[in-house]
């Protein structure tokens, strides 16, 4: 990947190591989310790990490197869309079964990846929401500069 | 060694960490002692057999520490030496001692460790796999039985993030209109 901001961020050693570790952290977060109904973890823990992978990239390469690839507006929109989709899941349950947030997708076979009805879906929505939201909070708090005087 | 002794050890460590956090003058060291408290809590959850909570606490503590260090450690924050008045200290000690004595009476009536009053957990343990199809019972509880709770949690997080954006944005709406 071409780096347009070589002077920002940390030293060459940190940047080289980050290239090996950041996708491992990201994929671990996704694993935690997708296996949320089978193993410890879930949408919230996985979302925080995904946000931490973005934070890792920001700390090593500087914030402009990340913002060039992932737009801030896109992050804001993704977070809001995920929040709407969570509520929409509840409304679809209300429409099909008559109860708000009722499981409308069936139970499935126990111990398999595609089971537990809408739980994996909600996990993915929560992951997107928490990951994007917490990264944006980090971005705003870390790049905030109080005015002089 | 039994779990209880490890738990007392970790809790003592956390109390020492929180006292050190208040007393240290350097702000970076103070933030790191907050991290000690949080990671100790994560270990305590692990010893109590709650890997879900331990994972969330561990990951979240690291994120909090990164945010705190990044946002506050390089700022020059004035540390004012706290002047302690004698009557204020006496009042604080009296109130704390009375709360301590009252809490001894209150905690005597609590159900003993591992024997909760609420029996609904037994039903969850027995029926969660059949009713929700989720192997991880904690996920089954928070995303199926108690999904309203999760909806509230998502709303709280959304509001918190919205508040951060609103406070830390560069130009306010009124200013942009005036230009």
Interface residues (C-beta under 8 A of the other chain):
Chain A: X32 X36 X37 X38 X39 X40 X41 X42 X43 X44 X45 X48 X49 X51 X52 X55 X59 X79 X83 X86 X87 X90 X101 X103 X106 X107 X108 X109 X110 X111 X115 X116 X117 X119 X122 X123 X126 X129 X130 X133 X134 X136 X137 X138 X140 X141 X142 X144
Chain B: X51 X52 X55 X56 X59 X60 X62 X63 X66 X67 X70 X71 X129 X130 X131 X132 X133 X134 X135 X136 X138 X139 X140 X142 X143 X144 X147 X148 X150 X151 X154 X157 X158 X160 X161 X164 X165 X168
